[in-house]
Amino acid sequence: MRIVGVPAGWPATEDEARAVQDELRGRVVLDEPGPPPGTGRVTGVDVAYDDALDLVAAAAVVLDAATLDVVAEATAVGRVSFPYVPGLLAFREIPTVRAALDRLPCPPGLVVCDGYGLAHPRRFGLASHLGVLTDLPTVGVAKNPFTFAYDDPEPARGGWAPLLAGTEEVGRAVRTRDGVKPVFVSVGHRVGLDNAVAHTLALTPRYRLPETTRRADALCRRALREAAQGLTADGDQDPATRQAPTSRYSES
C-alpha cells in the first residue's frame, strides 16, 4: 500500500498556514458562473481519519451530472499533514485529496467539497483552496453553518436564506428536502453562488446531502478501513486498540 507523504515545504505551523491562505486567497476567481447544472461531470471529494494510525483517506467520485451515475472513482491514503486547527483544516486534507483527484482516469468537471469555500473566517476554506491549486471549478456544501448566522429558509425544498458574516453574504442555507435541516452552500472557485445552489439542488434528488458527498464519504471510509487493516496485519498496531475511523471535521 502506497502512503501519500507530506509535500516538501508544506506548512508546519499555524502562522505558516495562514500566510499561505493570505497568499492564495487573492487568486480565487469569483466572476465565472461555472458549468450549467445537469451537464458534464461532477465530482465529490471527502476524507476520513484514523487518528490512532495517523492516517487520512481521501476519495474522489465522478458522477454523470445528468443521471448521477458513477463514471469513475479513485482513492488515496496519506499521513495527516497538519495539526487539527479550526479554520486550517484544508492543510490536513489537500495533499491526499489531490492525490485521489490525480488518480482519476477522466477530468473531474465541477468538484463538490464536503466543507466550505468563502463561508470561512478567512474566506478561504477547503473548496477555495483546492480550487485555486487545481484551477477546477469548486463548490463547498457543508453540514453546518460554522460560525455564520442565517434565518431559517422556507420549509419546502429549494428554500434558501443568506449565510451572513455581519452584513456580508458568504453563502446560503439551502433546503434540499421538505422540512429537513438545510445544507450550507458557498462558492469555492470559478462558480457563482446562484449556480452553486442550483448544482446542490440537482445533486440532492432524494437525500439531504449531495450524491457526490454521499458516494465519496462511503468510499473514503472503505479505503481507510482497508488501509488500517493492512497496517495492522503487518503488525503496526493491535486493531483492538485503534479508534474507529472518523469522518472529516466540520470546519474547513
Beta strands, then each sheet from edge to edge (+ up, - down):
strand 1: 3-4
strand 2: 41-50
strand 3: 55-64
strand 4: 70-79
strand 5: 110-113
strand 6: 138-142
strand 7: 160-165
strand 8: 168-174
strand 9: 183-189
strand 10: 246-247
sheet 1: 1+ 4+ 3- 2+ 5+ 6+ 9- 8+ 7-
sheet 2: 1+ 4+ 3- 2+ 10-
end
